């Protein structure tokens, strides 16, 4: 099976099938973002100011905080997120890496070379903070 990289999508070409299969970079980013938010301890994805404004206006961007680099050989993913207070940065980050890699490889068949996690903040649970005070 040969694969080609385009600017905004990734194509699979295989002899004997009905046609090409194309996966948009945004789809890869959405899968990675959803997989990351399923990990316990992740509060939310962290995007740039444009994404934050779009989110406040009610337009949901499922790839917020995710950048992907797709080459013919592999995929590299950068994820920025905020953790819930009280969780281990290292443990949650490792789980995010594993979950994202597994989700992308299972759903797309692509080889995930790297999942880089950036912790951009910590979210405090206001209800627990008030109860303890």
N, C-alpha and C positions, 0 to 999 in steps of 0.2 A: 504494500500500500504506500503510495507516495502522497506527501502532503505539501501544500504550498501556502505561504503566508501572504495575505493581502493587507492593505492599510487598515481596513475595518472589519475583516473577517478572516477566518481560518478555513481552508478548504481541504477536504479529503477526496482523493481520486483513487478509484480501485477498478480494475478491469472486471467486466462481467456484471456490473451493477447498473441500475436504471439511470443513474446520474450522479452528479457531485453532491457532497454534503458540505454545507458551509455553516460555520459557527461564528457569530458576530462576537467581537471582543467584549461588547457590553453584556452578552449572555454569560461569558466566562466570568466577568466581574460580578454579575448578579449571583451566580452560583457560589462564588467564593464568599461574598458578603453574607448571604443567607446561611452558609455553613458556619461562618465565624460567629454569627449571632446566636446559633444554637448551643454554643459552649457555655456552660454555667460559669458565671463570673464576668462575662462580657455584658456591659451595660448597653452599649450602642456603638455603631460605627461612627467614625469621626471624619468629617469631610472638610473641604476648604470653605471659605466664607461664602462663596457662591452657592455651594450645596446647602449650607446652613440656611441661607435666605430662601432658597427654593423649598426646603423642608418646612419653614415657617409659613410659607404662602400656601401650604397644603398640597404641593406637588411632591409625591414621594419618589425619591431617586434610590432604587435598590442597589445601585453600584457605588453609592456614596462611600468614600474612604478606601476605595479599592482601585489599584492601578495594575494592569496586566501587560506583560510583554510576551507576545506569542511569536516564536520563531519556528521554522520547519522542524527543528530538533526537539524543542521543549517549550514549557511555559514557566514564566517567573511572575510571582504575585507579590505586591506590596499592599499591606493592609494597615490602616490606622484605626484604632478603636479606643474606647474608654472602658475601664474596668469598674466593677462594683467594688466599693471599699471593703476591705477585709479578705480579699482573695489574693493568693500568691501570684505575683506578676509572672514568674518563671513557669509555674504549673499551668496557668491559663494560656500563656503564650504557646507553650508546647502543644497543648490540646487544640488550640486554634490551628496551628501548623498541620497537625495530623488530620484534623477534620476537613480542612480546606483541601489538602492534598488528596485525601480519599474521595471527597465529593467530586472534585474535578476529574480525577482519573476514572472514576466509575461512570460519571455522566457523559463525559466527552471522549474518553479514550486517549486523551493527551497525556504526555509524560510531564509531570510537574517537577521541575528542577529545584525551585526555591520558593518558599513562602516566608517573606520577611514581615515581621509583626512590629508595629510601632505603637507603643502605648502613649496616647496623647493626653490622657487625663484620667481622673478618678471621680466616680459619681458616688456621692454620699446618700444614704437612705434617710431622708428627713424625718420620717416617722420614728425610726429607731433612735435617731439622735435626740429627738424631743423626749422620748420615753426614758432615756438614760439620764437626762439632765435634771 
